[in-house]
């Protein structure tokens, strides 16, 4: 490559995984060079046929229809949110591949070996310990897109890439989920959205995997007479419903939100009242039926998924970049825009409680701490990281620092270490940075003495009216 040719190295998205969910020793798929060569050639041919089919498809086609599971008592409640805690686990899903058959290698599958033996003494770093967190990172390096699985251990001060997966397109969003439609036991899975409208779900407990566990969506193919299933454009954000675990929401550049039934592998509900791209999504942490969304049309919306038409919206200038629930104040959420502003909303009020100018450019990272009372963290493409105390109105800025990652594109806080933050950006010399917020004397003085709030995942029986 010419030395003067500009290169790209950036982190576009990231997501922390809590401790204790990953296998200590992930399974490894081992292929010979000959088998790998055949797979690459086969994949290249599949891509050529797909591109040819896309060129010839003409009309997009309609979404495939499938019979839902047992109908809910309320015909408007597609996923039976009202009775989510009474549902049985579906152990016999329909229409999607099983994790047990990974990877999907056709005639070559018989040559695949999965190594489950323990590591040698010089491979101790490969063991994922009970006090390790995983950090899932969407990394773009030149023309390659990679999902990197980092190990983060605050106590030991360790942070390194444990394994990675090659992706076929630019990643835009990552969501972790434990719901494996092929297994009644919880899994360790990762849903990825990107420039392609088809969502990929990977098994994080399998290394060297060349195929996702399953996909959500399908492109139309005129020759094969198959219709489109799912989105028509890039998938910009994903949110898994931890209280109603077979449901995944996806927001897209096609101006829609889809609610996917993971057991069926198909979308059952479409929200299509957005006037522009849907950039941010988040299910309520306590109420299974409540979904928060932010769109480039400048509106944040709260939807009752039992009756999708029942939604409320709050307007903000510009385009909504991020939305996040305040777990410590269940009726409240924050939203940020591409003009550097952040607003805080109480769903029982018609207007935001406050709005502040937080950054000079887009606020791409917006975090309301689940454990530290009053702590809000913002990062932006102005290369700034700021902390705020929102205990009172108006909020007060506590600290500010310039990030090393250039334009900050994403940020995440460790679930078990609430003052440990990781940022990703577009500085090819330093595209990811770990920050201990307590290094700041201002942060330590302001928040250090506040007792941490324990986080629960039990849903609230009281529904929040929208």
C-alpha positions in Angstrom: 0.0 0.0 0.0 1.2 3.5 -0.8 2.5 5.2 2.4 0.5 8.3 1.4 -2.8 6.3 1.2 -5.0 7.3 4.1 -6.0 4.4 6.3 -9.0 4.1 8.6 -9.0 2.6 12.1 -12.0 3.4 14.2 -14.4 1.9 16.7 -18.0 2.4 15.7 -19.9 0.7 18.5 -19.3 -1.2 21.7 -21.2 -3.1 24.4 -20.2 -4.4 27.9 -21.1 -7.9 29.0 -21.6 -8.6 32.7 -19.4 -11.1 34.5 -20.2 -14.8 34.8 -22.1 -15.4 31.5 -19.2 -16.4 29.2 -17.7 -19.9 29.2 -14.4 -20.1 30.9 -12.9 -21.9 27.9 -14.7 -21.1 24.7 -15.0 -23.8 22.1 -12.7 -23.5 19.1 -13.5 -24.5 15.6 -10.4 -25.8 13.8 -10.2 -25.9 10.0 -7.4 -27.0 7.6 -6.0 -24.6 5.1 -7.7 -26.6 2.3 -11.1 -26.4 4.0 -10.7 -22.7 4.7 -9.8 -22.1 1.0 -12.9 -23.9 -0.1 -15.1 -21.9 2.3 -13.6 -18.5 1.1 -14.3 -19.5 -2.6 -17.8 -20.6 -1.7 -18.5 -17.4 0.2 -17.2 -15.2 -2.6 -19.5 -17.0 -5.0 -22.5 -16.5 -2.7 -21.7 -12.8 -2.5 -21.5 -12.6 -6.3 -24.9 -14.3 -6.6 -26.4 -12.1 -3.9 -25.2 -8.9 -5.6 -26.5 -10.1 -8.9 -29.9 -11.0 -7.4 -30.1 -7.6 -5.7 -29.5 -5.9 -9.1 -32.3 -8.0 -10.7 -34.7 -7.9 -7.8 -36.6 -4.8 -8.9 -39.3 -4.5 -6.3 -38.3 -5.1 -2.7 -41.1 -7.6 -2.1 -43.1 -7.9 1.0 -42.2 -9.2 4.4 -42.7 -12.9 4.9 -45.7 -13.8 7.0 -45.7 -16.5 9.6 -48.1 -17.7 12.2 -47.3 -16.3 15.6 -47.2 -18.4 18.7 -50.3 -18.9 20.8 -52.3 -15.7 20.4 -52.4 -13.4 23.4 -55.6 -12.6 25.2 -55.4 -9.0 23.9 -55.3 -9.2 20.0 -53.4 -5.9 20.0 -50.7 -7.4 22.3 -48.5 -9.1 19.6 -46.0 -10.5 22.1 -48.4 -11.0 25.0 -46.4 -8.5 27.1 -49.2 -8.5 29.7 -48.5 -12.1 30.6 -44.8 -12.3 29.9 -43.9 -14.0 33.2 -46.4 -16.8 32.7 -45.0 -18.0 29.3 -43.2 -21.3 28.8 -39.8 -21.4 27.2 -40.0 -22.6 23.6 -37.5 -25.4 23.2 -38.4 -26.2 19.6 -38.0 -23.0 17.5 -39.0 -22.9 13.8 -37.2 -21.7 10.8 -33.7 -20.9 12.0 -30.5 -22.8 12.2 -29.3 -24.3 15.5 -26.1 -23.4 17.3 -25.2 -27.1 17.4 -24.8 -27.1 13.6 -22.3 -24.2 13.5 -20.7 -23.3 11.3 -23.0 -23.6 8.3 -20.4 -25.0 6.0 -22.5 -27.2 3.7 -20.7 -30.4 2.6 -17.6 -29.3 4.6 -19.4 -29.4 8.0 -18.2 -33.0 8.6 -14.6 -31.8 8.5 -15.1 -29.2 11.2 -13.8 -30.1 14.6 -14.7 -28.2 17.8 -12.0 -28.3 20.4 -13.3 -28.2 24.0 -10.1 -29.3 25.7 -8.6 -27.2 28.4 -5.7 -24.8 27.7 -2.0 -25.6 28.1 -0.1 -23.9 30.8 1.0 -21.2 28.4 -2.6 -20.5 27.4 -3.9 -19.3 30.8 -4.8 -15.9 29.4 -7.4 -17.7 27.2 -9.4 -18.6 30.3 -12.2 -16.2 31.0 -12.4 -15.8 34.8 -15.5 -15.2 36.9 -14.5 -11.6 37.6 -13.7 -10.8 34.0 -16.1 -8.6 31.9 -16.3 -8.9 28.2 -16.4 -5.8 26.0 -17.7 -6.3 22.5 -16.2 -3.8 20.0 -17.0 -3.1 16.4 -13.7 -2.2 14.9 -13.1 -1.1 11.3 -9.5 -1.3 10.1 -8.9 -0.1 6.5 -11.4 -2.2 4.5 -11.8 -4.9 7.1 -14.6 -5.0 9.7 -14.1 -7.0 12.9 -16.0 -7.9 16.1 -13.4 -7.9 18.8 -14.1 -9.6 22.1 -12.0 -7.9 24.8 -11.5 -9.1 28.3 -11.6 -6.4 30.9 -10.7 -6.9 34.6 -10.7 -3.9 36.7 -9.1 -5.5 39.8 -6.1 -6.9 37.7 -5.9 -3.9 35.4 -6.1 -6.2 32.3 -7.6 -5.2 29.0 -6.9 -7.3 25.9 -8.5 -8.9 22.8 -9.5 -12.4 23.7 -10.7 -13.4 20.2 -12.4 -11.8 17.2 -14.8 -12.4 14.3 -14.5 -11.2 10.8 -17.7 -9.3 9.7 -19.0 -8.9 6.1 -19.9 -5.2 6.6 -19.4 -2.1 8.6 -20.8 -2.6 12.1 -23.1 0.1 13.5 -24.6 -1.4 16.6 -24.1 -4.3 19.1 -26.5 -5.9 21.6 -25.8 -8.8 23.9 -28.6 -11.3 24.6 -28.8 -14.6 26.5 -31.9 -16.0 24.6 -30.8 -18.9 22.5 -33.8 -20.1 20.5 -32.3 -23.6 20.2 -31.6 -24.2 23.9 -33.7 -23.7 27.0 -30.5 -22.7 28.9 -29.2 -19.1 28.7 -26.6 -18.5 26.1 -23.9 -15.9 25.4 -24.9 -14.3 22.1 -24.3 -11.1 20.3 -26.6 -9.4 17.8 -25.0 -7.1 15.2 -26.5 -4.5 13.0 -24.7 -2.7 10.2 -24.8 -1.3 6.7 -26.6 -4.5 5.6 -30.4 -4.8 6.5 -29.9 -8.4 7.7 -29.1 -8.7 11.5 -26.5 -11.3 12.4 -26.5 -13.2 15.8 -23.2 -14.7 16.8 -22.3 -17.2 19.6 -19.6 -15.6 21.7 -18.6 -18.9 23.3 -17.3 -20.3 20.0 -14.0 -19.0 18.6 -12.9 -19.0 14.9 -16.5 -19.2 13.9 -17.1 -18.2 10.2 -20.9 -18.1 10.3 -23.4 -16.5 12.7 -25.6 -18.7 14.8 -28.6 -17.3 12.9 -29.7 -14.3 11.0 -32.8 -12.1 11.3 -34.1 -10.9 7.9 -33.8 -11.9 4.3 -33.2 -9.9 1.1 -35.5 -10.4 -1.8 -34.4 -12.6 -4.7 -36.3 -12.4 -7.9 -34.8 -15.6 -9.3 -35.5 -17.6 -6.2 -38.9 -15.9 -5.9 -38.2 -15.0 -2.3 -39.6 -11.9 -0.7 -37.9 -9.5 1.7 -38.1 -10.2 5.4 -37.1 -7.5 7.8 -35.6 -4.1 7.1 -34.9 -2.5 3.7 -31.9 -0.4 4.8 -29.0 -0.3 7.4 -29.7 -1.4 11.0 -28.7 1.5 13.3 -29.5 0.2 16.7 -30.7 -2.9 18.6 -32.3 -3.5 22.0 -32.9 -6.8 23.6 -35.8 -7.1 26.0 -34.2 -8.8 29.1 -37.6 -9.1 30.8 -39.3 -10.7 27.7 -36.3 -12.5 26.4 -37.5 -13.7 23.0 -38.0 -10.1 21.8 -35.4 -8.0 20.1 -36.1 -4.5 18.7 -34.2 -3.0 15.7 -34.2 0.5 14.4 -33.3 1.3 10.8 -32.4 3.8 8.2 -35.6 2.8 6.5 -37.5 4.9 9.1 -39.0 1.8 11.0 -38.6 -0.2 14.2 -39.2 -3.9 14.1 -39.9 -6.2 17.0 -38.5 -9.6 16.3 -39.7 -12.9 17.8 -36.4 -14.7 18.2 -38.1 -18.1 18.5 -39.8 -17.7 15.2 -36.9 -15.8 13.6 -39.3 -13.2 12.1 -40.7 -9.7 12.8 -44.2 -9.6 14.2 -44.6 -5.9 14.8 -43.6 -2.9 12.8 -43.5 0.7 14.1 -43.7 2.9 11.0 -44.7 6.4 12.4 -41.1 7.8 12.1 -40.3 10.5 9.6 -36.6 9.8 9.4 -33.9 7.2 10.4 -34.3 5.6 13.8 -30.8 5.9 15.5 -31.3 4.8 19.1 -33.5 2.2 20.9 -33.8 1.0 24.5 -36.4 -1.2 26.2 -37.3 -0.1 29.7 -35.2 -2.0 32.3 -38.2 -2.7 34.5 -41.3 -2.7 32.2 -41.2 -5.3 29.5 -43.7 -3.6 27.2 -42.2 -0.1 27.1 -39.7 0.9 24.3 -37.9 4.2 24.0 -36.7 5.3 20.6 -34.9 8.3 19.1 -35.1 9.4 15.5 -33.5 11.8 13.1 -36.9 13.5 12.8 -36.0 15.1 16.2 -38.5 13.1 18.3 -38.0 10.7 21.1 -40.9 8.3 21.5 -42.1 6.0 24.2 -44.2 3.1 22.9 -46.4 0.6 24.7 -45.6 -2.5 22.7 -48.9 -4.1 23.7 -50.7 -1.5 21.6 -48.0 0.0 19.3 -50.3 2.8 18.3 -50.2 4.0 21.9 -47.1 6.2 22.0 -46.0 9.6 23.1 -43.3 11.8 21.7 -41.0 14.7 22.8 -39.4 17.1 20.4 -35.8 18.2 20.3 -34.0 20.3 17.7 -31.8 18.6 15.2 -31.5 14.8 15.1 -31.7 12.5 18.1 -28.4 10.7 18.5 -28.9 8.7 21.7 -31.7 7.9 24.2 -31.3 6.2 27.6 -33.6 5.4 30.5 -32.8 6.6 34.0 -33.0 3.4 36.0 -33.1 5.3 39.3 -36.1 7.4 38.1 -38.2 4.9 36.1 -40.5 7.5 34.6 -37.5 9.5 33.2 -35.1 9.3 30.3 -32.4 11.5 28.6 -31.8 12.2 25.0 -29.0 13.8 23.0 -28.8 15.4 19.6 -26.3 16.2 16.8 -26.1 19.8 18.0 -24.5 19.0 21.3 -27.6 19.3 23.4 -28.9 16.9 26.1 -32.5 17.0 27.4 -34.1 15.1 30.4 -37.7 14.1 30.2 -40.3 12.9 32.8 -42.8 10.9 30.8 -45.6 12.4 32.9 -44.7 15.9 31.6 -45.3 17.3 28.2 -42.0 19.1 28.0 -38.4 18.2 29.1 -37.5 19.1 32.6 -34.3 20.6 31.4 -32.1 21.0 28.3 -28.4 21.8 28.4 -25.7 22.5 25.8 -23.3 19.7 26.7 -20.9 19.7 23.7 -20.0 21.7 20.6 -20.8 18.8 18.3 -22.8 15.5 18.3 -23.3 13.8 21.6 -22.6 10.3 20.6 -22.2 8.8 24.0 -24.9 9.3 26.7 -24.8 7.3 30.0 -27.0 7.7 33.0 -25.3 5.6 35.7 -27.4 2.7 37.0 -25.4 2.6 40.3 -24.0 6.0 41.0 -26.8 8.4 42.0 -27.0 11.5 39.9 -24.0 10.7 37.6 -24.4 11.4 33.9 -21.6 10.9 31.4 -21.4 12.4 27.9 -18.9 12.1 25.0 -19.0 13.8 21.7 -17.3 14.2 18.3 -15.7 17.3 19.8 -13.3 14.9 21.5 -14.6 15.8 24.9 -15.6 13.5 27.8 -17.7 15.2 30.5 -19.4 14.2 33.7 -22.5 15.8 35.2 -24.4 15.8 38.4 -28.1 15.7 37.6 -29.3 15.3 41.1 -30.7 18.8 40.9 -32.1 21.0 38.1 -30.4 22.5 36.3 -27.6 19.9 36.2 -24.0 20.8 37.1 -20.9 19.9 35.1 -18.4 18.2 37.3 -15.4 17.3 35.1 -14.1 17.6 31.5 -11.2 16.0 29.7 -10.0 15.6 26.1 -10.2 12.0 24.9 -7.3 10.3 23.1 -9.6 8.6 20.6 -10.2 11.6 18.4 -13.9 12.1 17.6 -15.6 9.9 20.2 -18.1 7.7 18.4 -19.3 5.5 21.3 -18.8 4.8 25.0 -19.8 2.2 27.6 -19.5 1.8 31.4 -18.6 -1.5 33.0 -21.7 -3.0 34.7 -19.7 -4.1 37.8 -17.3 -1.1 37.8 -19.4 2.0 37.5 -16.5 4.4 37.3 -14.7 2.5 34.6 -15.5 3.9 31.1 -14.4 2.8 27.7 -14.5 5.1 24.6 -14.1 4.4 20.9 -13.2 6.9 18.2 -11.6 7.5 14.9 -8.0 8.2 16.0 -6.1 5.4 14.1 -3.2 5.8 16.6 -5.5 5.3 19.6 -9.0 4.2 18.6 -10.0 2.8 22.1 -9.4 4.2 25.5 -10.1 3.0 29.1 -10.8 5.8 31.6 -11.0 5.6 35.4 -13.3 8.4 36.2 -12.1 8.5 39.8 -8.7 9.8 38.7 -10.5 13.1 38.5 -10.5 14.8 41.9 -13.7 16.5 41.0 -15.5 13.2 40.3 -14.1 11.6 43.4 -15.2 14.5 45.6 -18.6 14.7 44.1 -19.7 11.1 43.8 -17.2 9.1 45.8 -19.1 9.2 49.0 -22.5 8.4 47.5 -23.7 4.8 48.2 -24.0 2.7 45.1 -27.4 1.5 44.1 -27.9 -2.2 43.6 -29.2 -3.2 40.2 -32.1 -5.6 39.9 -33.6 -7.0 36.7 -37.1 -7.8 37.9 -39.9 -6.2 35.9 -42.2 -3.8 37.5 -45.8 -5.0 37.8 -47.1 -1.4 37.5 -47.3 -0.4 33.8 -46.1 3.1 32.9 -48.9 4.8 30.9 -47.8 6.4 27.6 
